[in-house]
Amino acid sequence: MDQATSKPNNLSDTSQKRLATRADLKRMGITLSNTTLLRLEARGRFPRRIRIGGTSVAWLMSELNVWLSERAEERARTHYADY
């Protein structure tokens, strides 16, 4: 951060703080119910939500991207039974 202006000094700082709404989750292919998301969050298996006002919540896009990458790595390590 530029100390003189207190503004981010590059775009990556700003992109790290982008938020994803419930609709964004669905567009990303994350179609889990709210109850399932709450359970996963409580167990530390999904990024925790941020309350943005009233009952509105969002998630940090950077954390969602890491979570999706971890799922892809998990898929590469896991052998599912052939049917």
N, C-alpha and C positions, 0 to 999 in steps of 0.2 A: 504494500500500500504506500502511496506517496504521502508522506507525513505532512507535507505542506498543504495539500488539498483534501486529505482524508478520503480520497476516491481510489477505487481499485486501479492498480497500475497495469493490468492486462485483462483480456477477456476471459481467461480461464478462471480468475477469481469470481467473476460474475456468474459464469456458467456453473460453478460449483454450488451456487445457492439457488438455482432454478427449482421451482416447485412443480410437482405433478399432482393433479387432482384425481379424483376417482375416475372421471371420464378418461383422463390420460392413461391410467392403469389399464383400462379396458382396451384403449387403442394400442397399448404395448402388448396385449395378449394376456394380461394378468386379470383373469375373470373370477377370482376367488370371492366368496361372499364376505361381507363385513365381519361376520362372526369368525370365520376362518382366519381372516387377516388379523383380527384382535388376538386370537389364540397364538398364531405364529409370532406376532410381535411380543407377546408376553413371554414366549419361550426363547426369544432372541433369534428366531429363524426367519424374520422379515424385518426390514427397516421400520423403525418407529415413526409414527405419524407426528405431524406438527399441527397443533390447533391454530388456525389462522383467524378465528373469530366465530363466536356463537357455536354452532355445531359443525362448521366447515373445517375440514382437515385436508392436509396435503402431505406429500412425502418429498424428501430431497431427491432430485433426479440423479445426482451423483451416487447416492446410496442404492437407488434402484438399479442403476447400471452395474454396480458392483455385484449386487444380488443376482442379477440375470447372468452375469459372467460366471459366478460361482455355480449356478445351476447348469450352465453349459459344460463346465469342467467336471461336475459331478456326473453328467450324462456320459462323458467320455470315459470315466473310470468305472461306471456301473454296467454290468452285463445283465440284460433282461432276458428272461427265459424265451426260447424260441417256441412259437405256437404252431 
